[in-house]
Amino acid sequence: MTSTPAREGFFFPAEWHPHVATWLSWPHTEASWTRDRQELMFPAYIDFIKAIARSEQVCINAHNEQVMQAAEDRLRAAGVDMSRVTLLPHPTNDSWCRDHGPAFLINPAKQQRLIVNWGYNAWGNKYPPFDLDNMIPIRIAQYRGLDYVTPTAPTGSIIMEGGSVEFNGAGTVLTSRACLLNQNRNSHLTQADIEQYLYDYYGVRQVLWVEEGIVGDDTDGHIDDTVRFVNEDTVVAAYEANPSDDNYPFLQDIHHELRSMRLLNGKQLNIVELPMPDPVVSDGLRLPASYANFLITNGSVIVPTFRCNNDQPALDILGQCFPDRQVIGIDSTDIVWGLGSFHCLSQQEPAL
């Protein structure tokens, strides 16, 4: 492609846009969960797959034939509708498909789809190896028979993770400086440079920045733990009510930043406060537990819960935001030990 996706009319739709499928990468190494922790998290992971499969196809990158068979055995034993599941022999290093999976763009006028093959370096070279994960967008493009484009600069590929960007489907993307301007991603690029890549390869016309993320987030501040669009002009924003909590100042700053923002049409954001769960701590480590790490599917909103009093209020708030979808809470306490939850694990594939 000699032009950019944006000039050709492609854009990244909002997550509530109809899906062809949701993509996952099956856990098979100890990169995020030790073997004993993996056994603890698999019941919730399979409940997650079962919930997605109620309203759309689930496509799963499985490292090899052995992993494919082990995955199928677990899914069948749990009663998952296997007609809604496709297992593919796509080698992976880890399980966080939101970040290593493809960015699917659509062009409704031309009835075409396109994949953006961003570079992936495991959140600033924190968790090598990541070479197999970095190939996943190309493997999926080949499987789907879709063209793909790889954003590059003179110094190499452009690092971009799906959890670092949040779209309203109407020209706006939300992101954080702590992540996208981190020197461990694209040290050779300025903020203006990065904004131009977002315009050119996501088809947006406005970039809105918050500063930080939450405590325990090893991604350096992914937006999908703090602020999520629920329609074109409304966000849910993680809110900490306890002034002594370590997240309190960061989330207060984000709310202040959001209140000052204006959308392309000049409107202020509607901001819905989404409470934070009680701190989730394991082995002395504060984990990045947040209700904002939900996944929107064709028929549901799948929300992580954490065995605390704010679980139900959070589900109720999201139910009011998505009256046309079933809100499903699934215990993510063992999943978040791997430092992510349902949104981090998944990447939606939009329909035209």
C-alpha positions, -999 to +999 in steps of 0.1 A: +000+000+000+016+033-011-009+054+008-019+052+045-049+032+057-066+064+068-062+080+033-077+048+018-107+051+041-099+025+067-104+030+104-105+011+137-141+008+149-153+010+184-154-023+204-192-024+203-192-026+165-204-061+154-177-087+156-168-116+133-150-132+162-128-126+193-092-138+192-073-153+222-039-169+226-041-201+248-018-201+278+009-228+275+041-215+291+050-201+325+056-166+311+026-152+330+014-180+353+034-207+369+020-242+363+002-243+396-012-208+390-023-218+355-044-246+369-060-221+393-068-196+365-080-221+338-116-224+352-122-187+349-104-186+315-127-213+302-158-195+317-146-165+297-144-184+265-178-199+272-193-165+277-178-151+244-191-181+225-227-174+235-228-146+209-198-150+186-170-171+173-139-176+194-106-180+175-077-193+196-040-192+187-027-225+201+010-230+201+012-264+184-009-296+179-003-307+215-015-274+229-045-275+205-055-309+218-051-300+254-072-269+249-099-289+231-100-314+259-104-287+285-131-269+265-151-300+258-149-311+294-163-278+304-192-280+280-181-252+257-200-251+224-171-262+201-190-252+170-182-216+182-145-223+187-117-224+162-083-236+173-054-227+151-017-239+153-002-204+157+030-205+178+030-180+207+052-170+236+024-157+259-013-151+262-020-114+260-037-112+226-049-076+231-013-065+227+003-090+203-028-096+182-037-078+150-054-044+148-083-050+124-094-020+103-126-017+083-136+002+052-174-001+049-175+020+016-152-004-001-164-035+018-128-043+028-109-051+059-072-046+066-048-057+094-022-033+109+009-053+119+023-031+147+056-041+163+054-058+197+083-059+222+066-073+254+059-039+270+094-025+266+115-057+264+104-067+299+095-103+291+116-119+263+113-139+242+084-124+222+093-132+186+064-156+181+039-132+196+052-105+172+043-127+143+007-133+153-008-104+132+008-118+100-003-153+108-039-142+113-038-120+082-027-151+062-054-172+078-081-147+070-067-139+035-064-102+045-038-076+034-017-062+061+004-031+065+034-027+088+041+008+102+078+016+101+102+044+108+139+047+096+149+030+129+125+000+126+090-010+134+066+010+155+057-005+188+020-003+196-002-024+220-039-028+217-044-022+254-028+012+251-055+027+229-092+031+234-116+042+205-150+058+203-155+048+166-161+085+157-126+097+152-112+098+187-086+077+205-077+079+242-042+069+254-017+076+281+016+094+280+031+070+305+028+042+279+030+056+244+057+082+253+078+057+273+114+055+262+111+017+261+087+017+232+095+043+205+123+063+219+130+079+185+095+094+182+081+126+196+045+129+208+036+146+175+052+117+156+032+091+176+000+111+170+006+110+133+010+072+133-023+070+152-040+092+126-025+074+096-028+038+108-060+038+130-079+063+110-086+086+139-086+124+138-081+132+175-058+119+202-067+126+238-040+120+264-041+111+301-009+109+321-007+077+341-021+042+347-027+022+379-004+007+404+009-028+396+004-023+358+036-036+342+024-022+308+034+013+320-001+026+321-025+010+296-057+029+291-078-002+293-074-004+331-085+032+336-108+047+310-131+030+285-156+044+259-191+030+263-206+051+235-193+079+212-192+106+239-193+086+272-165+070+292-164+049+323-134+060+344-119+040+372-124+059+405-108+053+439-127+066+468-101+059+495-076+088+497-050+066+514-050+041+485-019+043+462-042+047+431-061+076+445-039+105+432-034+089+398-071+083+392-080+118+406-056+133+380-072+112+352-107+124+362-094+160+361-079+155+327-110+139+313-132+169+325-110+193+305-113+173+272-135+181+243-145+158+215-143+166+178-179+179+179-169+202+208-189+182+234-175+174+268-171+138+277-198+123+298-179+106+326-193+077+346-174+068+377-165+031+379-153+021+414-121+003+419-120-031+436-103-036+469-066-041+465-056-075+452-022-085+466-003-117+459+031-125+474+034-088+485+027-075+450-002-052+442-019-065+411-035-043+384-071-053+393-097-030+376-133-034+365-124-013+334-107-043+319-139-056+305-146-071+270-175-060+248-189-089+227-218-090+203-242-100+231-224-093+264-200-073+284-177-096+303-164-080+334-136-091+358-147-094+394-124-097+425-144-112+454-151-078+471-180-055+479-176-033+448-181-062+424-219-058+422-220-020+421-195-021+392-216-047+373-247-025+379-230+006+365-219-012+334-254-027+330-267+008+329-241+017+303-249-013+281-287-018+283-287-039+251-261-064+263-259-090+291-233-080+317-214-111+329-191-110+359-164-136+361-140-140+390-106-128+377-087-130+410-065-159+397-062-145+362-050-110+373-020-127+390-006-127+354-010-089+355-039-086+331-076-096+327-103-102+301-096-072+279-059-079+279-064-115+269-086-108+239-088-089+206-120-084+187-123-089+149-149-065+135-173-073+108-178-049+079 
